[in-house]
Amino acid sequence: MEKPPISFFAMSFVLLFVLVSLIFAVFDLHRFAFVFELGILLVLLTLAALSMLAIYHGRLWGWTIMSALLILILVNLLFIYLITGAFGTSHLTALVFSLIGLGVSLFNLREPQNEQDGMEIEEYEKAKDYYPYIDKMEPIEEPKVEKTFTPGKFVASRKANKFHAPKCDWAKRIGKENQIWFDSEQEAKAKGFEADKCVA
């Protein structure tokens, strides 16, 4: 699996501050407002977990959910302000980090489309050299050609003093590294070799 992008870690940091600040703001409420906001807080936490899981796995819709979540948090902060009439440090922290997170998520909604376009270009480049019918073709058998070439008409061993015809049983036993080839009997005799029975 690929490493998650830096924006994933940035959003984790932003969400930590937003949600902790929102918890403090909710716990300052009383009675019915507290119960109502606690329910909303649980829904927001669930959406945050779902969107971060999608973002971790590189899904574009995770950033969409995250943007909607941060807008909901901003609306919720406005609602809490209208109920209480107070705007403390926890409210301000949640507001600032929600705006930062919204900027990050909107930036990432735009960015992966460019990467995806780049990936589509790479896939096109790979696919243009692919011919699907080549996999269905049967391999062509090459004709079998027997080797008829011999380096000379007679062969001798470096370790012996007789030369042989290439078809001779003794000639076949000579290792390639010890073979000495001659074009004629005279050449072999000139080098000091004697003819074997198979040469006659």
Phi and psi in degrees as GROMACS dihedral restraints (atoms count N, CA, C in turn):
[ dihedral_restraints ]
;  ai    aj    ak    al  type     phi  dphi    fc
    3     4     5     6     1   -72.2    20    10
    4     5     6     7     1   156.6    20    10
    6     7     8     9     1   -70.1    20    10
    7     8     9    10     1   142.6    20    10
    9    10    11    12     1   -66.9    20    10
   10    11    12    13     1   149.5    20    10
   12    13    14    15     1   -69.6    20    10
   13    14    15    16     1   164.7    20    10
   15    16    17    18     1   -60.9    20    10
   16    17    18    19     1   -32.2    20    10
   18    19    20    21     1   -63.2    20    10
   19    20    21    22     1   -26.9    20    10
   21    22    23    24     1   -63.9    20    10
   22    23    24    25     1   -44.9    20    10
   24    25    26    27     1   -68.7    20    10
   25    26    27    28     1   -37.5    20    10
   27    28    29    30     1   -63.2    20    10
   28    29    30    31     1   -43.2    20    10
   30    31    32    33     1   -67.8    20    10
   31    32    33    34     1   -34.4    20    10
   33    34    35    36     1   -61.4    20    10
   34    35    36    37     1   -43.6    20    10
   36    37    38    39     1   -64.0    20    10
   37    38    39    40     1   -44.9    20    10
   39    40    41    42     1   -63.2    20    10
   40    41    42    43     1   -46.1    20    10
   42    43    44    45     1   -62.8    20    10
   43    44    45    46     1   -35.7    20    10
   45    46    47    48     1   -58.1    20    10
   46    47    48    49     1   -49.4    20    10
   48    49    50    51     1   -67.2    20    10
   49    50    51    52     1   -40.5    20    10
   51    52    53    54     1   -63.7    20    10
   52    53    54    55     1   -49.5    20    10
   54    55    56    57     1   -70.8    20    10
   55    56    57    58     1   -38.2    20    10
   57    58    59    60     1   -65.6    20    10
   58    59    60    61     1   -41.9    20    10
   60    61    62    63     1   -64.2    20    10
   61    62    63    64     1   -39.7    20    10
   63    64    65    66     1   -66.2    20    10
   64    65    66    67     1   -37.3    20    10
   66    67    68    69     1   -61.3    20    10
   67    68    69    70     1   -45.1    20    10
   69    70    71    72     1   -61.8    20    10
   70    71    72    73     1   -40.5    20    10
   72    73    74    75     1   -65.5    20    10
   73    74    75    76     1   -39.3    20    10
   75    76    77    78     1   -68.4    20    10
   76    77    78    79     1   -40.1    20    10
   78    79    80    81     1   -74.5    20    10
   79    80    81    82     1    -6.8    20    10
   81    82    83    84     1   -83.9    20    10
   82    83    84    85     1   -10.3    20    10
   84    85    86    87     1   -80.5    20    10
   85    86    87    88     1   167.4    20    10
   87    88    89    90     1  -128.9    20    10
   88    89    90    91     1   152.9    20    10
   90    91    92    93     1    50.9    20    10
   91    92    93    94     1  -126.5    20    10
   93    94    95    96     1   -60.6    20    10
   94    95    96    97     1   -38.7    20    10
   96    97    98    99     1   -62.0    20    10
   97    98    99   100     1   -38.2    20    10
   99   100   101   102     1   -64.8    20    10
  100   101   102   103     1   -47.2    20    10
  102   103   104   105     1   -63.3    20    10
  103   104   105   106     1   -45.0    20    10
  105   106   107   108     1   -61.4    20    10
  106   107   108   109     1   -48.1    20    10
  108   109   110   111     1   -68.7    20    10
  109   110   111   112     1   -30.8    20    10
  111   112   113   114     1   -65.8    20    10
  112   113   114   115     1   -40.3    20    10
  114   115   116   117     1   -62.7    20    10
  115   116   117   118     1   -43.7    20    10
  117   118   119   120     1   -63.5    20    10
  118   119   120   121     1   -39.9    20    10
  120   121   122   123     1   -61.4    20    10
  121   122   123   124     1   -41.2    20    10
  123   124   125   126     1   -64.6    20    10
  124   125   126   127     1   -39.6    20    10
  126   127   128   129     1   -64.5    20    10
  127   128   129   130     1   -42.2    20    10
  129   130   131   132     1   -64.6    20    10
  130   131   132   133     1   -39.0    20    10
  132   133   134   135     1   -64.3    20    10
  133   134   135   136     1   -40.3    20    10
  135   136   137   138     1   -64.2    20    10
  136   137   138   139     1   -45.1    20    10
  138   139   140   141     1   -63.2    20    10
  139   140   141   142     1   -37.8    20    10
  141   142   143   144     1   -64.0    20    10
  142   143   144   145     1   -44.4    20    10
  144   145   146   147     1   -63.4    20    10
  145   146   147   148     1   -43.1    20    10
  147   148   149   150     1   -63.5    20    10
  148   149   150   151     1   -46.0    20    10
  150   151   152   153     1   -67.9    20    10
  151   152   153   154     1   -37.7    20    10
  153   154   155   156     1   -67.8    20    10
  154   155   156   157     1   -34.8    20    10
  156   157   158   159     1   -64.2    20    10
  157   158   159   160     1   -43.1    20    10
  159   160   161   162     1   -65.4    20    10
  160   161   162   163     1   -40.7    20    10
  162   163   164   165     1   -64.6    20    10
  163   164   165   166     1   -40.3    20    10
  165   166   167   168     1   -59.7    20    10
  166   167   168   169     1   -37.0    20    10
  168   169   170   171     1   -89.5    20    10
  169   170   171   172     1     9.2    20    10
  171   172   173   174     1    77.8    20    10
  172   173   174   175     1    23.7    20    10
  174   175   176   177     1   -87.7    20    10
  175   176   177   178     1   131.5    20    10
  177   178   179   180     1   -67.2    20    10
  178   179   180   181     1   -33.7    20    10
  180   181   182   183     1   -66.4    20    10
  181   182   183   184     1   -19.0    20    10
  183   184   185   186     1   -63.2    20    10
  184   185   186   187     1   -39.2    20    10
  186   187   188   189     1   -69.9    20    10
  187   188   189   190     1   -32.1    20    10
  189   190   191   192     1   -65.5    20    10
  190   191   192   193     1   -46.6    20    10
  192   193   194   195     1   -62.7    20    10
  193   194   195   196     1   -39.9    20    10
  195   196   197   198     1   -63.1    20    10
  196   197   198   199     1   -41.6    20    10
  198   199   200   201     1   -62.2    20    10
  199   200   201   202     1   -45.1    20    10
  201   202   203   204     1   -63.5    20    10
  202   203   204   205     1   -39.7    20    10
  204   205   206   207     1   -61.4    20    10
  205   206   207   208     1   -45.1    20    10
  207   208   209   210     1   -67.9    20    10
  208   209   210   211     1   -33.9    20    10
  210   211   212   213     1   -66.7    20    10
  211   212   213   214     1   -40.5    20    10
  213   214   215   216     1   -61.8    20    10
  214   215   216   217     1   -38.3    20    10
  216   217   218   219     1   -65.1    20    10
  217   218   219   220     1   -41.3    20    10
  219   220   221   222     1   -63.1    20    10
  220   221   222   223     1   -41.6    20    10
  222   223   224   225     1   -65.1    20    10
  223   224   225   226     1   -40.0    20    10
  225   226   227   228     1   -64.6    20    10
  226   227   228   229     1   -38.9    20    10
  228   229   230   231     1   -63.6    20    10
  229   230   231   232     1   -39.2    20    10
  231   232   233   234     1   -63.1    20    10
  232   233   234   235     1   -41.8    20    10
  234   235   236   237     1   -62.2    20    10
  235   236   237   238     1   -44.0    20    10
  237   238   239   240     1   -63.5    20    10
  238   239   240   241     1   -39.9    20    10
  240   241   242   243     1   -63.3    20    10
  241   242   243   244     1   -40.8    20    10
  243   244   245   246     1   -66.8    20    10
  244   245   246   247     1   -33.6    20    10
  246   247   248   249     1   -72.3    20    10
  247   248   249   250     1   -48.3    20    10
  249   250   251   252     1   -92.8    20    10
  250   251   252   253     1   -30.6    20    10
  252   253   254   255     1    76.6    20    10
  253   254   255   256     1     5.0    20    10
  255   256   257   258     1  -110.9    20    10
  256   257   258   259     1   146.5    20    10
  258   259   260   261     1  -136.4    20    10
  259   260   261   262     1    90.9    20    10
  261   262   263   264     1   -95.2    20    10
  262   263   264   265     1  -167.0    20    10
  264   265   266   267     1   -63.5    20    10
  265   266   267   268     1   -40.9    20    10
  267   268   269   270     1   -64.4    20    10
  268   269   270   271     1   -37.9    20    10
  270   271   272   273     1   -65.6    20    10
  271   272   273   274     1   -44.1    20    10
  273   274   275   276     1   -64.6    20    10
  274   275   276   277     1   -42.6    20    10
  276   277   278   279     1   -62.4    20    10
  277   278   279   280     1   -45.2    20    10
  279   280   281   282     1   -62.6    20    10
  280   281   282   283     1   -39.7    20    10
  282   283   284   285     1   -64.2    20    10
  283   284   285   286     1   -50.2    20    10
  285   286   287   288     1   -62.6    20    10
  286   287   288   289     1   -48.1    20    10
  288   289   290   291     1   -71.2    20    10
  289   290   291   292     1   -28.0    20    10
  291   292   293   294     1   -65.8    20    10
  292   293   294   295     1   -41.6    20    10
  294   295   296   297     1   -65.5    20    10
  295   296   297   298     1   -41.0    20    10
  297   298   299   300     1   -62.7    20    10
  298   299   300   301     1   -46.0    20    10
  300   301   302   303     1   -62.6    20    10
  301   302   303   304     1   -37.8    20    10
  303   304   305   306     1   -63.9    20    10
  304   305   306   307     1   -39.7    20    10
  306   307   308   309     1   -62.9    20    10
  307   308   309   310     1   -43.7    20    10
  309   310   311   312     1   -63.7    20    10
  310   311   312   313     1   -44.0    20    10
  312   313   314   315     1   -69.0    20    10
  313   314   315   316     1   -38.2    20    10
  315   316   317   318     1   -66.6    20    10
  316   317   318   319     1   -36.6    20    10
  318   319   320   321     1   -62.8    20    10
  319   320   321   322     1   -41.8    20    10
  321   322   323   324     1   -74.8    20    10
  322   323   324   325     1   -22.3    20    10
  324   325   326   327     1   -67.8    20    10
  325   326   327   328     1   -31.7    20    10
  327   328   329   330     1   -83.0    20    10
  328   329   330   331     1   -39.1    20    10
  330   331   332   333     1   -68.1    20    10
  331   332   333   334     1   -46.7    20    10
  333   334   335   336     1   -61.5    20    10
  334   335   336   337     1   -23.5    20    10
  336   337   338   339     1   -64.8    20    10
  337   338   339   340     1   -36.4    20    10
  339   340   341   342     1   -67.2    20    10
  340   341   342   343     1   -41.1    20    10
  342   343   344   345     1   -64.4    20    10
  343   344   345   346     1   -38.8    20    10
  345   346   347   348     1   -65.7    20    10
  346   347   348   349     1   -39.9    20    10
  348   349   350   351     1   -60.3    20    10
  349   350   351   352     1   -41.6    20    10
  351   352   353   354     1   -62.6    20    10
  352   353   354   355     1   -39.3    20    10
  354   355   356   357     1   -67.2    20    10
  355   356   357   358     1   -37.6    20    10
  357   358   359   360     1   -64.6    20    10
  358   359   360   361     1   -36.8    20    10
  360   361   362   363     1   -64.9    20    10
  361   362   363   364     1   -43.3    20    10
  363   364   365   366     1   -62.6    20    10
  364   365   366   367     1   -43.3    20    10
  366   367   368   369     1   -63.1    20    10
  367   368   369   370     1   -37.4    20    10
  369   370   371   372     1   -64.2    20    10
  370   371   372   373     1   -43.2    20    10
  372   373   374   375     1   -61.5    20    10
  373   374   375   376     1   -39.2    20    10
  375   376   377   378     1   -69.9    20    10
  376   377   378   379     1   -40.0    20    10
  378   379   380   381     1   -74.9    20    10
  379   380   381   382     1   -25.4    20    10
  381   382   383   384     1   -69.3    20    10
  382   383   384   385     1   -21.1    20    10
  384   385   386   387     1   -95.8    20    10
  385   386   387   388     1     5.8    20    10
  387   388   389   390     1   -97.8    20    10
  388   389   390   391     1   129.6    20    10
  390   391   392   393     1  -115.5    20    10
  391   392   393   394     1   108.7    20    10
  393   394   395   396     1   -63.9    20    10
  394   395   396   397     1   -26.4    20    10
  396   397   398   399     1   -78.6    20    10
  397   398   399   400     1   -13.5    20    10
  399   400   401   402     1   -68.0    20    10
  400   401   402   403     1   -27.3    20    10
  402   403   404   405     1   -70.8    20    10
  403   404   405   406     1   -24.6    20    10
  405   406   407   408     1   -90.2    20    10
  406   407   408   409     1    -8.6    20    10
  408   409   410   411     1   -76.0    20    10
  409   410   411   412     1   143.6    20    10
  411   412   413   414     1   -85.1    20    10
  412   413   414   415     1   144.9    20    10
  414   415   416   417     1   -67.0    20    10
  415   416   417   418     1   143.6    20    10
  417   418   419   420     1   -87.8    20    10
  418   419   420   421     1   127.8    20    10
  420   421   422   423     1   -81.4    20    10
  421   422   423   424     1   131.3    20    10
  423   424   425   426     1   -79.3    20    10
  424   425   426   427     1   142.1    20    10
  426   427   428   429     1   -64.8    20    10
  427   428   429   430     1   143.6    20    10
  429   430   431   432     1   -84.5    20    10
  430   431   432   433     1   124.7    20    10
  432   433   434   435     1  -116.3    20    10
  433   434   435   436     1   127.1    20    10
  435   436   437   438     1   -84.8    20    10
  436   437   438   439     1   144.3    20    10
  438   439   440   441     1   -78.3    20    10
  439   440   441   442     1   119.6    20    10
  441   442   443   444     1  -110.0    20    10
  442   443   444   445     1    -6.9    20    10
  444   445   446   447     1   -79.2    20    10
  445   446   447   448     1   132.5    20    10
  447   448   449   450     1  -126.3    20    10
  448   449   450   451     1   143.1    20    10
  450   451   452   453     1   -65.3    20    10
  451   452   453   454     1   -17.6    20    10
  453   454   455   456     1  -169.2    20    10
  454   455   456   457     1  -177.0    20    10
  456   457   458   459     1   -91.2    20    10
  457   458   459   460     1   -19.6    20    10
  459   460   461   462     1  -137.8    20    10
  460   461   462   463     1   149.7    20    10
  462   463   464   465     1  -131.4    20    10
  463   464   465   466     1   145.0    20    10
  465   466   467   468     1  -135.7    20    10
  466   467   468   469     1   164.5    20    10
  468   469   470   471     1  -101.2    20    10
  469   470   471   472     1   145.1    20    10
  471   472   473   474     1   -65.2    20    10
  472   473   474   475     1   -21.0    20    10
  474   475   476   477     1   -96.7    20    10
  475   476   477   478     1    -4.2    20    10
  477   478   479   480     1  -128.1    20    10
  478   479   480   481     1   176.2    20    10
  480   481   482   483     1  -114.7    20    10
  481   482   483   484     1    10.1    20    10
  483   484   485   486     1  -114.0    20    10
  484   485   486   487     1   147.2    20    10
  486   487   488   489     1  -111.7    20    10
  487   488   489   490     1   154.7    20    10
  489   490   491   492     1  -133.5    20    10
  490   491   492   493     1   162.7    20    10
  492   493   494   495     1   -76.0    20    10
  493   494   495   496     1   147.4    20    10
  495   496   497   498     1   -58.8    20    10
  496   497   498   499     1   -25.2    20    10
  498   499   500   501     1   -84.3    20    10
  499   500   501   502     1    -7.6    20    10
  501   502   503   504     1   -66.1    20    10
  502   503   504   505     1   144.4    20    10
  504   505   506   507     1   -60.0    20    10
  505   506   507   508     1   -37.3    20    10
  507   508   509   510     1   -68.2    20    10
  508   509   510   511     1   -34.3    20    10
  510   511   512   513     1   -66.2    20    10
  511   512   513   514     1   -36.8    20    10
  513   514   515   516     1   -69.3    20    10
  514   515   516   517     1   -20.1    20    10
  516   517   518   519     1   -86.1    20    10
  517   518   519   520     1    -9.0    20    10
  519   520   521   522     1   -78.2    20    10
  520   521   522   523     1   124.8    20    10
  522   523   524   525     1   -65.4    20    10
  523   524   525   526     1   149.8    20    10
  525   526   527   528     1   -58.3    20    10
  526   527   528   529     1   -36.2    20    10
  528   529   530   531     1   -70.1    20    10
  529   530   531   532     1   -18.2    20    10
  531   532   533   534     1  -103.8    20    10
  532   533   534   535     1    -0.2    20    10
  534   535   536   537     1   -75.7    20    10
  535   536   537   538     1   138.0    20    10
  537   538   539   540     1  -127.3    20    10
  538   539   540   541     1   124.7    20    10
  540   541   542   543     1  -105.8    20    10
  541   542   543   544     1   145.8    20    10
  543   544   545   546     1  -132.0    20    10
  544   545   546   547     1   148.3    20    10
  546   547   548   549     1   -88.0    20    10
  547   548   549   550     1   -19.9    20    10
  549   550   551   552     1  -147.9    20    10
  550   551   552   553     1   164.5    20    10
  552   553   554   555     1   -65.7    20    10
  553   554   555   556     1   -37.3    20    10
  555   556   557   558     1   -62.2    20    10
  556   557   558   559     1   -40.0    20    10
  558   559   560   561     1   -63.7    20    10
  559   560   561   562     1   -42.0    20    10
  561   562   563   564     1   -66.2    20    10
  562   563   564   565     1   -42.2    20    10
  564   565   566   567     1   -68.4    20    10
  565   566   567   568     1   -33.4    20    10
  567   568   569   570     1   -65.2    20    10
  568   569   570   571     1   -27.6    20    10
  570   571   572   573     1   -87.7    20    10
  571   572   573   574     1     0.2    20    10
  573   574   575   576     1    97.3    20    10
  574   575   576   577     1    14.3    20    10
  576   577   578   579     1   -99.2    20    10
  577   578   579   580     1   151.0    20    10
  579   580   581   582     1  -104.4    20    10
  580   581   582   583     1   151.2    20    10
  582   583   584   585     1   -76.6    20    10
  583   584   585   586     1   138.7    20    10
  585   586   587   588     1   -84.9    20    10
  586   587   588   589     1   173.2    20    10
  588   589   590   591     1   -61.1    20    10
  589   590   591   592     1   -31.4    20    10
  591   592   593   594     1   -73.9    20    10
  592   593   594   595     1   -11.8    20    10
  594   595   596   597     1   -80.2    20    10
  595   596   597   598     1   -29.1    20    10
